[in-house]
């Protein structure tokens, strides 16, 4: 079935999966809402935290797609503010949407042009950026990183191992901060920027990251989104937009190509009730096995 994007706009969502203690009905319904290959992949995770993070990401992708493929004259801002608002009978339903993956694992909606969706998860958050644009060449990427990491015992040794991931100018910025805590936060800010960009352009991390140089002009803020960071690629400045936000001690970077410029968007916190489809919109019958496989996973990660 061919679907055309009918709503201009975008979405910025986050979900704190560490605070979600899923019930049996929630898990069974969630797995019944996603495609079979997605279920198989998530069931292979060892830890419940990883399974929850990935499962939430798949549910958010589907919910975002249903909103961005609504009928004409639908108010996307109103839908974003009230995710569970009623839509008319011609709305796209979750079970009508089919996701594919690029050869690098990036999700996309099959038979749809002009919409980009991307998810990321780390720490305790799963985040989503979605954007529609008349230009079918729109590129969008998102990455999230916690600002603290208990696994880093010796910062100097950690930075030595990661030396080849940043340019000399970026290291000057990172190491110019006054404390270990702020240096580590700056490191993860730069890492999030790089990851969002390479996800957007689709190259993956197999390129030399020192060919990409970020110049930050403003500190990140928990109050407003920073959008004045510049990127230089192989010595040439690129007219990309980077939305950087702080949420729950995580830094989030959204990279979008210049083909579809827009103002930065407000982040909306999702709950499981916001992203679970109605039972009539599920892809499969709910299965007890999905709950059993999830319950068998190790609940707490050792790191």
C-alpha positions in Angstrom: 0.0 0.0 0.0 1.4 3.4 -1.0 1.2 6.0 1.7 1.8 9.8 1.2 3.0 12.0 3.9 0.2 14.4 4.7 1.3 16.4 7.7 4.1 19.0 7.7 6.0 19.0 11.0 8.0 16.9 13.3 8.2 15.2 16.7 10.8 15.0 19.5 10.0 12.4 22.1 11.8 10.8 25.1 11.0 7.8 27.3 12.7 6.9 30.6 12.7 3.2 30.2 14.6 2.6 33.5 11.5 3.9 35.3 9.2 1.6 33.4 8.3 -1.7 35.3 6.3 -3.4 32.6 3.3 -5.5 33.4 2.5 -8.8 31.7 -0.3 -7.2 29.6 2.0 -4.4 28.5 4.8 -6.7 27.4 2.4 -9.0 25.5 0.7 -6.1 23.8 4.0 -4.4 23.0 5.5 -7.4 21.3 2.3 -8.0 19.4 2.5 -4.5 18.0 5.9 -4.9 16.3 7.1 -6.9 13.3 8.3 -10.5 13.7 11.9 -9.8 12.9 11.9 -7.0 15.5 10.5 -9.4 18.1 13.3 -11.9 17.3 16.0 -9.4 17.6 14.8 -8.0 20.9 14.3 -11.5 22.4 18.0 -12.0 21.9 19.0 -9.4 24.4 20.4 -10.7 27.7 19.2 -7.9 29.9 15.7 -6.5 30.5 17.0 -3.0 30.3 18.2 -3.4 26.7 15.0 -5.2 25.7 12.9 -2.4 27.2 15.0 0.3 25.5 14.8 -1.3 22.1 11.1 -2.2 22.5 10.2 1.3 23.4 12.1 2.6 20.4 10.1 0.4 18.0 6.8 1.4 19.6 7.7 5.1 19.3 8.6 4.7 15.7 5.2 3.2 15.0 3.3 5.8 16.9 5.2 8.6 15.3 4.5 7.2 11.9 0.8 7.0 12.6 0.7 10.7 13.6 2.8 11.9 10.7 0.6 10.0 8.2 -2.6 11.5 9.4 -5.3 12.9 7.1 -5.0 16.5 5.7 -5.8 19.4 8.1 -4.7 17.5 11.2 -2.9 19.6 13.7 0.4 17.9 14.4 1.1 20.2 17.4 -2.2 19.3 19.0 -1.5 15.6 18.4 2.0 15.9 19.9 0.5 17.6 23.0 -2.3 15.0 23.4 -0.9 11.8 21.9 -4.1 9.8 22.6 -6.5 12.2 21.0 -9.1 10.7 18.7 -8.6 10.9 14.9 -11.2 10.2 12.2 -11.9 7.0 10.5 -9.5 7.6 7.7 -6.5 7.7 9.9 -3.5 5.4 9.2 -3.5 2.5 11.7 -0.4 1.1 13.3 -0.9 -2.4 11.7 -0.9 -0.8 8.2 2.7 0.5 8.6 5.6 -1.6 7.5 9.2 -0.8 8.5 12.3 -1.8 6.6 15.9 -1.4 7.4 18.8 0.0 5.3 21.9 -2.1 4.9 23.3 -0.2 7.9 20.2 -1.0 10.0 18.5 2.4 9.8 14.7 2.0 10.0 12.4 3.6 7.4 8.7 3.4 6.5 8.2 1.4 3.3 6.4 3.1 0.4 6.7 6.5 2.0 8.8 9.5 0.9 9.4 12.8 2.6 9.5 11.5 6.2 12.5 10.6 8.3 12.5 8.9 11.7 15.4 8.0 13.9 15.7 6.6 17.5 18.5 6.2 20.0 18.9 4.8 23.5 21.5 5.0 26.2 21.7 5.4 29.9 18.0 5.4 30.9 16.5 7.1 27.9 15.1 6.1 24.5 14.7 9.2 22.3 13.0 9.8 18.9 13.3 12.5 16.2 10.8 12.5 13.4 10.5 15.1 10.6 8.5 15.5 7.4 9.7 17.6 4.5 8.8 18.2 0.9 12.4 17.5 0.0 12.8 13.7 -0.2 16.5 14.1 0.4 16.0 15.2 4.0 18.6 13.6 6.4 18.0 13.2 10.1 19.9 11.5 12.9 19.6 11.4 16.7 21.8 10.3 19.5 21.6 10.3 23.3 24.3 9.9 25.9 24.3 10.0 29.7 26.6 12.7 31.0 28.0 10.4 33.7 29.5 7.0 33.4 30.4 4.8 36.4 32.5 2.6 34.2 35.1 5.3 33.7 37.5 4.9 36.6 40.5 6.8 35.2 39.6 9.6 32.9 43.1 10.1 31.5 43.3 6.4 30.4 39.8 6.5 29.0 40.6 9.6 26.9 43.9 8.0 25.8 41.9 5.0 24.4 39.4 7.3 22.7 42.0 9.7 21.3 41.4 8.9 17.7 37.7 9.7 17.8 38.1 13.5 17.9 40.1 16.2 16.2 42.8 18.1 18.1 40.5 21.1 18.2 37.8 19.1 19.8 40.2 17.6 22.4 41.2 21.2 23.2 37.6 22.0 23.9 37.0 18.8 25.9 40.2 19.1 28.0 39.7 22.9 28.5 36.9 22.2 31.0 37.8 22.7 34.7 36.9 19.3 36.2 36.8 15.6 35.4 33.0 15.7 35.5 32.7 18.6 33.1 35.4 17.1 30.8 33.5 13.8 30.6 30.2 15.7 30.0 31.9 17.6 27.1 33.3 14.3 25.7 29.8 12.8 25.6 28.4 16.0 24.1 30.9 15.7 21.2 30.3 12.0 20.9 26.5 12.6 20.6 27.0 15.2 18.0 29.3 12.9 15.9 26.9 10.0 16.3 23.9 12.0 15.2 25.7 13.3 12.1 27.0 9.9 10.9 23.6 8.3 11.5 21.9 11.1 9.5 24.3 10.7 6.5 24.2 6.9 6.8 27.9 6.2 6.9 28.1 4.6 10.3 31.2 4.8 12.6 33.4 3.1 10.1 34.7 6.4 8.8 37.6 8.4 10.2 35.8 10.6 12.8 38.7 13.1 12.8 37.5 14.2 9.4 34.4 15.6 11.2 35.1 18.6 13.5 32.4 20.2 15.7 32.7 23.8 17.0 30.5 24.5 19.9 29.6 28.1 20.8 27.1 27.8 23.7 26.9 25.5 26.7 24.1 22.9 26.7 21.2 23.9 28.8 18.3 22.1 30.6 16.2 25.1 29.9 16.4 25.6 26.1 17.8 23.8 23.0 21.1 24.9 21.7 21.3 25.3 17.9 24.5 27.3 17.1 27.0 24.4 16.9 28.9 24.2 13.6 30.2 21.1 11.8 33.2 21.0 9.5 33.8 18.0 7.3 37.2 17.5 5.7 37.9 21.2 6.3 34.7 22.5 4.8 31.8 24.0 6.8 28.4 22.3 6.3 25.1 24.0 6.7 23.6 21.5 9.1 21.4 22.2 12.1 22.1 20.5 15.4 19.6 20.6 18.2 21.3 19.9 21.5 19.2 19.4 24.6 19.8 18.2 28.2 17.2 15.9 29.7 17.5 13.8 32.9 21.3 14.1 32.9 21.5 13.0 29.3 22.7 15.0 26.3 20.7 14.6 23.1 21.8 15.7 19.6 19.5 15.9 16.6 21.2 16.4 13.3 19.2 17.6 10.3 20.4 18.4 6.8 19.9 21.9 5.3 17.3 20.7 2.8 14.6 21.1 5.4 15.4 23.8 8.0 13.1 24.2 10.9 12.8 25.8 14.3 13.9 23.6 17.2 11.0 21.6 18.8 9.8 21.0 22.3 10.6 17.6 23.8 7.6 15.6 25.0 7.9 12.8 27.5 6.2 9.6 26.5 4.6 7.0 28.8 3.8 3.5 27.8 0.1 4.3 27.4 1.1 7.0 24.8 2.8 4.6 22.5 1.0 1.3 22.8 -1.5 0.7 19.9 -5.1 -0.3 20.5 -5.6 -4.0 20.5 -7.5 -3.7 17.2 -4.3 -2.3 15.6 -1.9 -5.0 16.7 0.1 -6.9 14.1 -0.1 -10.3 15.9 -2.1 -12.1 18.5 -0.7 -11.5 22.0 1.5 -14.3 23.2 2.3 -15.7 26.6 5.7 -16.7 25.3 6.7 -13.1 24.8 6.2 -12.5 28.5 8.0 -15.6 29.5 11.0 -14.8 27.3 11.2 -11.2 28.7 10.8 -12.5 32.3 13.8 -14.8 31.9 16.1 -12.0 31.1 18.5 -10.6 33.7 16.7 -7.6 35.3 19.7 -5.5 36.3 22.8 -4.9 34.3 26.1 -5.2 36.2 27.3 -1.8 34.8 
